[in-house]
Amino acid sequence: MNRRDFILTTAALGGAGSAGTWMAAAQAQATNAAGKPVILVLGDSLSAEYGLKRGEGWVPLLEKRLAQQKIAATVVNASISGDTSSGGRARFPALLAQHKPSHVVVELGANDALRGLPLSDTESNLLQITKAAQAAGAKVLIVGIQVPPNYGGDYTRRFEAVFSKVASATKSALVPFLLKGVADAPDALSLFQADRIHPTAVAQPQLLDNVWPELRKLLPK
């Protein structure tokens, strides 16, 4: 499957999501108080382990990599399947107050495109999330996504540019395309679930590899 086959559908990106438990919240607050990084991932189904077993997603794999590299940090996955940039913006203040993150990974926007929301709204929401995180002292990593060609050349270019514009305007780190090496892989069909939207467990290490280099630069040496 090439990227043309990567078609977003409402049913696939919707549904119930997952967020950090109260136990994770308590751990995050204790860790942050101790001066260790607290990494908050604010995302949608691509980060919420949609269709995967618990622990198979790229965010849990991030926790394992941090441990393997002996980087003391707490990861809070506040991703919810079906979430939009507007939804993320609405719930972010409470998450910020609860977890007090030192780092925020923002992976939102795919559902905005799916629902035909104005790109200006997506950009504004991502800007507000990023500025709020920075005002609280957190470093931010923007994780971009791309839409398939059937959305039209002009729209796909403008949508992709939203993430780089937000990163540039706020001097944040940027991962241009979360699904690089998956959606455009020669064997892409085998790397997606039956919905052809959500990557399988086999593909999750690649998603982490896409995020890790930029995130690592933001963490203590």
C-alpha positions, 0 to 999 in steps of 0.5 A, a space after each residue: 500500500 502506498 500513501 494514496 491508499 492511506 485513507 482516513 475515515 471517521 469510524 477508524 479515527 473515532 472511538 474510545 481513547 485512553 489517558 493517564 490514570 490517577 496513579 500515573 498522575 501521582 507518579 508524574 507529579 512526584 517525579 517532576 518535583 524531584 527535578 526529573 523530566 515528565 513527558 506528556 503526550 497529547 495525541 489522538 488514536 495514533 498515540 492512544 494504542 488504537 487496535 493494539 494490546 496494552 503496551 504495544 504502542 509507540 508511547 509505551 515503547 518510549 518508556 522502555 527506551 528511556 529506561 534502556 538508556 538510563 534516562 530517568 523520566 515519567 511518560 504520561 500518555 494523555 492521548 484520546 482516539 478521535 481527538 481534534 486540536 480543539 479537543 486537545 486545546 480544551 483539555 490541555 489546561 487541566 492536564 498541564 495543572 495535573 501533571 506539570 510536564 517538563 516536556 509536551 509532545 503534541 500529536 494532533 491534527 489528523 482528525 481536523 483534516 478528516 472533519 474538514 475543519 478550517 486549517 486556520 483553526 487547527 493552526 490556532 489551536 496548536 499554537 495555543 497549546 504550544 504557547 501554554 506549555 511553554 508559558 508553564 516552562 515545558 519544552 514542546 515537540 510538534 508531531 506532524 501528520 500528512 493527508 493522502 493525495 485524494 485531499 487535493 494537492 493544494 490542501 495537502 501542502 497547506 495542511 502539512 505546512 501547519 505543523 512547520 509553521 507552528 514549530 517555527 513560530 514558537 521555536 519548538 522541535 518538529 517531527 514532520 511526519 509521524 508515519 514516515 517509513 510506514 505509510 510510504 514503505 514498500 510493504 506498507 499494507 502489512 504495516 497497517 491494521 485492517 482499516 488501513 489507517 492505524 499502524 500495527 504493533 510491528 510498525 510502532 517501533 518505526 513511529 518511535 524512531 521517527 519521534 525519538 531523535 528530536 525528543 532526545 535533543 530536548 531531554 537532559 544529556 
